[in-house]
Amino acid sequence: MTSHLVTGVAELVTHDERFSGPLGVLPDAALVVDDGRVAWVGPASSAPDADRRTDVDGRAVLPGFVDSHTHLVFAGDRADEFAHRMAGARYTGGGIARTVAATRAATDDELRTRLAALVAEARAQGTTTLEVKSGYGLDVAHEERLLRLAREVTTETTFLGAHVVPPGVDRGEYLALVTGPMLAACAPHARWADVFCEPGTPLAFDRDEAHAVLTAAASAGLGLRVHGNQLRPGPGARLAVEVGAASVDHATHLDDADVTALADAARHGGPVVTLLPGVELSTRSPYPDARRLLDAGVEVALATDCNPGTCFSTSMPLMVALGVAHLRMTVEQAVRAATLGGARALRRDDVGHLRVGARADLCVLDAPSVAHLAYRPGVPLARTLTLD
């Protein structure tokens, strides 16, 4: 095994309670990586010898971003839809059918090429762990195909056959397909299952339908996630609590009872609330209030929701900046949400932090502190630090 010393770190974010502040920050720091894991963390002046050495020359280092909500396997383009929204059109979810048609028509290699490009784009901006959903196939063969391709780039794959009901398909028949043959074909390629629970949106699923999907998925051995409360108040957040989901995502429209239920569940490891501010930016929708959730004791994650319709961005630094500017988060809260929060949304204890034993997933900034992620929005400061 080859050990590697990373030194010259102006500010090291560890999420280790032994160190300073809410992020476990260690100034003038170093760390040693051995066999892909963090083996030592401490002051640079006390760093042990190692086989190799990288000096980051006064830059900040933090855990690689954990993007716990993406839809990266797709074909086609919906830039025209985005332009119409910017001109005042309201988002309804109907454009998903366009992506489904384009994705079904694409070859495996075409989908694989687009997927690889998006993963590379994310990694170039400091993301080291990605969740990837299906949901643009909406029949047995294509949903299975999308998950098989996603599995080539991540272990965090999510079955989202319950994205929408395809136009012209009977709701009852489609629900039976999702909870039966489609689930059976997709479960071997997935770690998670998700459902778009949005009553009042014609193509999405109501509470009872979503409950049926999640119950069947749990019986198939999959962990649970919920798209909920995106477009209006609804049952998604409390359903996530009821079924023991790892996360409820979007959560733009929460009432007091939702927040109370999430806060009560948080004391027992309940759902992380994954906020996706790039969607609000790209749809001109109201931003969720992260501070309200954090003050109630709810764990919050930030993720991109990268998809062709409502947020075509792989940039976790942008999500951090939006969290600070529009979700009422402090810099420390936003950085935690984009790293440790995302890891907890995926029920992972090996990523999202840099305590001894963690995976050595490192993000380095061309800046001396993580405050620059929000202080200099849109500037390409973050990159994954690759150790030879």
N, C-alpha and C positions, 0 to 999 in steps of 0.2 A: 504494500500500500504506500502511496505517496501523500505526505502531508503538505498542506499549502497554507502559508501565513498571508492574511490580508491585513495590511497595516496602512497607516496614514489616514485613518478614518476620522474626519472631524466630528461626526455625530453618528453613532450607531444605534439604530432602533432595534431592540431585542424583544420587547414585551416580557421582560424578566423583571419581576417585582423587586429584585434586589437592587435594581438600578433606578435612575431618577425619573420621577414624573409618571404620567399615565401610559407612556409608551416604553418605559424601561430604557431610557436613553443613557448611553455611556459616551461622554466626550473623549476626544483624543484616544480612540479605541483601536483594538485589533481583534481578530478572531482567527482561529486555526480550523481548517477543514481537513478531515481525514476520511477517506472512503465515502465521499459524498455527504458527510454529516458534519455538523458543527461539533468540534471536539474541545474547544476552549474559547472563552470570551473574557476580555479584560482590558485594562489600560495598555496602550501601546508600549509604554515603558517597561512593562512586565511580561511582554510577549515571549513565549518559548521559541526555541529554534524549530524550524520546519524544513522540509526538503526543498520547497519552492516558496517564492515570495512575490506578492503583488502589492505595490504601493499605489493607493488611489489618490494620493497627493491632495489631502484636505477636502475630500468630497464626503457627502453623507451616504451611508449605506443603510438599507432597510430590508426587511423580508420581501421577497418577490411578491408582486400583487397576486391575489387569488380572485379570479373573475368567476364567480359562482353562478352566473346566468348568461348564457349565450345561445344563439341559434346560428351556428356557423356553417351548417351543411345545407347549401341552397344554390340555386342558379337564378339567373335573371337580374333585373334591375328595376327599381321603383322610384327613380329620381323624379319622374314627372309627378308622382303622387306627393312626394315631399314638397315640390314647388307649389302644388295646388293648396296644400295645407298652409304654407307660408302666405298664400294669398287669401286665406280665410276658410278653406274647406275644413270640416270637422273630421277627426279620425273615428272610424267605425269598426275597423278590423276586416272590412270586406276585401281589402287588397291582398290578404293572405292567399286567396284563391289564385291570384296571378302567379305568386311565387310557387305554389303547388304545381301549377301547369308547367312552368319552366323547369322546375326541379325534376318532375317525372320525365320530361323529355331529354334531360341531360344524361350523358354517359357517366359511368363510375369514374373514369379518368378525368372528365371535365369537373365533376364535383370534388374529386380528390385534389385537383390543382387549385381550385378556388379555396378549399379548406386549408391547404398547406400555406397558401399566401396569407390568409387571415391569421393563422396561428403564428407565422413568422412576424407579421406586423405587430401582433400583441406582444410577442416576446421582445421585439426590438424596443418596446416601451416599458419593459420591466415586469410584464406578467409572466409568471412561471407555472401557475396552475390554472387550468381552464375546465369549466363544465361546458358540455355541448349537448344540446337537445335535438331530438328529431322534430317532427311536427309539420314538415312540408312534403310529406308523402301521402298520408291520410288513406292509405290502403295497406293491406298486409305486406305485400312484396316491397313497396317503396319505403315504408317505415322501417322494416327490417334492414333494408339496404342503407338507409341513412345512419342507423345506429352502428351497423358494421363498419362504415367508413369513419364515423366519429371515434370508434374504439381504436382506430389506428393512431390517433393523436392524443387520446386521454383515457384514463380509467373512469373519469367522472362523466358518464353518459346517462342521459335522461330520456326515457320514453315519453313522448308528448303526442301520442295518437289522438288524445283528447284536447287538441289545439282548437279546432273548430269542427263543426259538422259540415262536410263538403256540400256545396249547393246541389240541390236536386236529390239528395239522399235522405231517406226517412230517418228521423232522429232515433227512434227506438231501434231500428235495424243497425244504425251506426254505433249506438251505445253497446249493443250486443256484440258487435264486431270488435270494438276496442277492448272490452272486458273479456273477450273470448279468444278467437283465433289470432287477432293482432297481438294481444298481450302475450300469448303463448309463443309466437314467433319472435317477439322482440325482447322478452325478458332475458334470454341468454346473453344478449349484447348490452344490457343496461344495468346500471347500479340503482337508478332512481326512476320514479314515475311522477309525472306532473299533469295538471289539468287546468284549463282556462275557465275558472269559475267566475262568471260575470252575468248573473241574471239581468235580463233587459237588453242584452246584446244578442240578436237573433241566432247567430251562428255559434255562440259560446254555450257553456253548460251551466244549468242551475244547480242549486245546492244538492238536491237529491241525486242528480246525474253525476255530479262531481264526487259525491260520497261513494256512489257505486263504483266509479273508476278507481278511487283510492283504496277502497276495501279490496277489490279484486287484485290490485297491484301489490298490496301488502301481503295478501295470501300467496302471491307468486314470489315473495321474498324480496321485493323491491322497497327501497326507502322512498319516502313521500315528500313531495314539494307541491306548492299551490301557487298559481297565478291568481291573485285575488285583489279586489277593491281597487282596480286600476281606473276604471272609467266612471264609477259612481260608488256610493256606499253599498255594501252587500255582505253576504255571509262568508266570503272566502277566508278572512282572518280567523274567525272563530271556528270555522271548519278545520283549518290547519291545526288549531289547538286541540280540537276534539279528536282528530285522528293521529295526533303525535307526529305531525310533519316536521321535517328538519327546518323548513323555511316557508314563509309566505312572502311572495315577491310582488313588487309594485307597491301595494299598500298606500296608494295615494290618498284614498278617501276612507279614513278611519274615524269612527265615532268614539265617544267616551267609553262605551261598553267594550268596543274592540280593544282599545288600549289597556283597559283594566284586565281583560281576559289574557292578553299577551303578556302583561306585566306579571300576573299571577302565575302563568305558565313558565315564565322565565326563571322563576325561583326553583323550578324543577327540570331545567334543561329544555324548556319548550322552544317553539319555533323562533329562529332568527328572522328578523324582518329585513329583507333584501330590497334596498331602494335602488332605483334605476333612473337617475336624474337625466341621463341622456335622452330618455324617452320624452320627458317633459320639455326638454330643449327642442327636440325634433318635432313635437306635435303642438307646441304652444299651449300646453296644458298646465294646470296648477301644480306646483311642486309639493311633494309631501313635506311634513314637518318632522324632521329627524330629531330635533331637540326635544320635542314633546315625548317621543318614544324613549330617548336616552334618559330624560329626567324621570321617567316612570320605571327605569331599570331594565328596559328591553335591550337585548343585543341587536345591533344594527350592522348590516353589511352593505357595501356599495359594489355594484357590478355594472357591466356595460349594457346588457341585453342586446349585444350586437346582432342585428338582423337587417334585412333589406328594406323593411317598411317603416319602422318607427325609431330606429337609432342605428345607423350604419357606421358605428365607431367601435374600434377595438381599444380605445385609449382609456386605461384606468387612471392615468394622471388627470385627464379631463374630468372624470367622475369625482376625483378628490376635489378639484377646483370648484366644480358645481356644488358639491356637498357643502363646502365652506361658503360659497357666495349665495346659494339659494335655499339650502336645506337647514340653515341656522346651525351648522356644525362648527366646532372649533377645528383648527388644523389637526390637533391630536386625535379628535374623534373621527375625522374623515380618514386619516391615515390608518388608524386602528380598523375602521370598517372595511377598508380596501385590502387589508392583510389578514389580521386575526379574525375579524368578523366574517370574512368570506370563508376562511378555513372552518369556522364553527358552523356556518351554513351548510358546509359539505361534511360535517362531522369528522373533520380531520384534525389530528393533534400533532402531525409531523410537519406541517407547513404553516405559513402565516406568522411565524415567530422565529427568533434566532437564539433560543435557549440551547444549551448543550443537548445534543441528541437529535435536534431538528434536521430536516433536510437542508442542505446548504444552498438554498435557493436565494440568491442575492440580487438585489436591485441597487444600482449605484446611480447617484444623481450628479450631474455637472453643476453642483451647488453645495454649499457647506451645511445646509440644514433642510429638513423636510418641509419647512414652511414655504420654501420656494415652489413647491408643487401648486400651491394656491396663489402665491405671490406673483408668479410668472406664468399664468395660464396660457396654454397653447404653445409654449416654448418646449422643444424636445429635450428635456433635461434627463429623463429616466431611461435606463437601459439595463438589460439583464447582464450581470457580470459573470462571464464564462471563465472558469478556471481550467487551464490545460492539465 
